[in-house]
Amino acid sequence: MMKIFSLELSGHAHRVRLLAGLLSLDAQIVPVDMMAGAHKQPEFLAKNPFGQVPALEDGDVALYDSNAILVYLASRYDAQRTWLPTDPMLAAEVQIWLSKAANELANGPAAARLVTVFNAGLDHDAVKAKAHALLSIMDTHLSGRTWFVGDNPTIADVALYSYTAHAPEGGVDLAPYANVRAWLQRVEGLPGFVPMQATETEAKKALAA
Ligand SMILES: N[C@@H](CCC(=O)N[C@@H](CS)C(=O)NCC(=O)O)C(=O)O
């Protein structure tokens, strides 16, 4: 069976678990004990020399990097090719957002959450400002659109979802971004949607409410 090496609180890992759910793939989720440093041990470094989750094993295929894994799963298992269109322009537009997910999303909303959830030594105000700059562009892009690219959900939506949905955990308020919030709800309504676990703090807040 396909194996996804994952950490529950990782948005990068979540995007892979999310696409596996949306494509109804049978996958075993293998937790990597990152608190104990398992991701820097030889056994895991053989799967990903960068020592990061997620990684994938699928038969003879071994792969790492969340966006690369999305491309592989969509190309291999979505016969209709709606999740990664073959049309040159649509494919290129998907790539724009995969790049934004790897850069602006990682260095904005995801980084802000690293500060609050994992005590990362980053400048919280600076990364929050980056997050708002990205969210503002995403919100404008989504005006009059249902999905990020074309008329159907694609791996662009999957790559952007996890860290956008969990941006409030990093102190990034989504209230000003109505189009983004409506889009998040559309993603959450897709058949096979798999949620990402809220952090302990969020869970405590939810329990207290
Ligand atoms: N570009 C990579 C980033 C993955 C990444 O940053 N993973 C984090 C968890 S969210 C990680 O494993 N960090 C440990 C480290 O970098 O040492 C991807 O998309 O897979």
The ligand as an SDF file (V2000), in Angstrom:
LIG
                    3D

 20 19  0  0  0  0  0  0  0  0999 V2000
    9.4820   22.2220    0.2520 N   0  0  0  0  0  0  0  0  0  0  0  0
    9.2000   21.1610    1.1940 C   0  0  0  0  0  0  0  0  0  0  0  0
    9.0200   21.7470    2.5870 C   0  0  0  0  0  0  0  0  0  0  0  0
    8.6790   20.6840    3.6130 C   0  0  0  0  0  0  0  0  0  0  0  0
    8.8580   21.1910    5.0250 C   0  0  0  0  0  0  0  0  0  0  0  0
    9.2560   22.3430    5.2760 O   0  0  0  0  0  0  0  0  0  0  0  0
    8.5440   20.3130    5.9770 N   0  0  0  0  0  0  0  0  0  0  0  0
    8.7280   20.6750    7.3650 C   0  0  0  0  0  0  0  0  0  0  0  0
    7.4920   20.3430    8.1540 C   0  0  0  0  0  0  0  0  0  0  0  0
    6.1540   21.3880    7.6760 S   0  0  0  0  0  0  0  0  0  0  0  0
    9.8750   19.8770    7.9130 C   0  0  0  0  0  0  0  0  0  0  0  0
    9.9410   18.6810    7.7390 O   0  0  0  0  0  0  0  0  0  0  0  0
   10.8070   20.5640    8.5960 N   0  0  0  0  0  0  0  0  0  0  0  0
   11.9500   19.9590    9.2110 C   0  0  0  0  0  0  0  0  0  0  0  0
   13.2320   20.5690    8.7440 C   0  0  0  0  0  0  0  0  0  0  0  0
   13.2330   21.3630    7.7880 O   0  0  0  0  0  0  0  0  0  0  0  0
   14.2410   20.2260    9.3450 O   0  0  0  0  0  0  0  0  0  0  0  0
    7.9230   20.4330    0.7580 C   0  0  0  0  0  0  0  0  0  0  0  0
    7.0900   21.0750    0.1060 O   0  0  0  0  0  0  0  0  0  0  0  0
    7.7790   19.2350    1.0440 O   0  0  0  0  0  0  0  0  0  0  0  0
  1  2  1  0
  2  3  1  0
  2 18  1  0
  3  4  1  0
  4  5  1  0
  5  6  2  0
  5  7  1  0
  7  8  1  0
  8  9  1  0
  8 11  1  0
  9 10  1  0
 11 12  2  0
 11 13  1  0
 13 14  1  0
 14 15  1  0
 15 16  2  0
 15 17  1  0
 18 19  2  0
 18 20  1  0
M  END
$$$$
